[in-house]
Amino acid sequence: MVERVSKLVGAPWETQTLDRDEPSFRQCTFGDLGLLSFQVDDDREQIRIFDVTWVG
Protein backbone atom coordinates (compact mmCIF):
# COMPACT_ATOMS: atom_id res chain seq x y z
CA MET A 1 0.00 0.00 0.00
CA VAL A 2 2.80 2.42 0.85
CA GLU A 3 4.37 1.87 -2.56
CA ARG A 4 1.08 2.64 -4.31
CA VAL A 5 0.51 5.81 -2.27
CA SER A 6 4.03 6.96 -3.12
CA LYS A 7 3.19 6.65 -6.81
CA LEU A 8 -0.08 8.55 -6.30
CA VAL A 9 1.79 11.59 -5.06
CA GLY A 10 3.44 11.97 -8.47
CA ALA A 11 0.47 11.04 -10.66
CA PRO A 12 -2.88 11.15 -8.82
CA TRP A 13 -4.88 11.88 -12.01
CA GLU A 14 -3.86 8.57 -13.59
CA THR A 15 -6.54 6.75 -11.61
CA GLN A 16 -10.26 6.05 -11.88
CA THR A 17 -12.85 8.69 -10.92
CA LEU A 18 -15.56 7.84 -8.40
CA ASP A 19 -18.01 10.37 -9.85
CA ARG A 20 -17.88 12.28 -13.15
CA ASP A 21 -19.31 15.37 -11.46
CA GLU A 22 -16.56 15.34 -8.80
CA PRO A 23 -13.33 14.40 -10.63
CA SER A 24 -11.16 15.10 -7.58
CA PHE A 25 -12.61 11.98 -5.90
CA ARG A 26 -10.69 8.99 -7.24
CA GLN A 27 -9.77 5.38 -6.55
CA CYS A 28 -7.07 2.89 -7.43
CA THR A 29 -6.05 -0.64 -6.62
CA PHE A 30 -2.96 -1.84 -4.79
CA GLY A 31 -1.54 -5.31 -4.29
CA ASP A 32 -3.82 -8.16 -5.31
CA LEU A 33 -6.92 -7.21 -3.32
CA GLY A 34 -6.62 -3.61 -2.15
CA LEU A 35 -8.61 -0.51 -3.04
CA LEU A 36 -7.75 3.09 -2.08
CA SER A 37 -10.30 5.89 -2.31
CA PHE A 38 -8.96 9.42 -2.11
CA GLN A 39 -9.48 13.08 -2.97
CA VAL A 40 -6.97 15.18 -4.92
CA ASP A 41 -6.46 18.77 -3.75
CA ASP A 42 -4.43 20.56 -6.43
CA ASP A 43 -4.31 23.86 -4.53
CA ARG A 44 -2.66 22.25 -1.49
CA GLU A 45 -0.78 19.71 -3.62
CA GLN A 46 -1.97 16.81 -1.51
CA ILE A 47 -4.15 13.73 -1.58
CA ARG A 48 -6.51 12.76 1.24
CA ILE A 49 -7.15 9.03 1.59
CA PHE A 50 -10.61 8.50 3.04
CA ASP A 51 -11.12 4.78 2.57
CA VAL A 52 -8.91 1.69 2.37
CA THR A 53 -10.34 -1.73 1.56
CA TRP A 54 -7.90 -4.60 1.83
CA VAL A 55 -9.00 -8.22 1.66
CA GLY A 56 -6.52 -10.75 2.93
C-alpha positions, 0 to 999 in steps of 0.5 A: 500500500505504501508503494502505491501511495508513493506513486499517487503523489506523483500522478494522482490523475492517472486513476479512476474517478468515483463520480464524473461530477466530482473528478477530484474523488478517485480510486485505485487498486494496490496489491492483489486485493486492495482498493484506495479511495482518495481526494486530490487537492491541487491547490494544497498539492496533496491527496486525502485518503478517506477509505482503504479496503484490503482483503486478505 
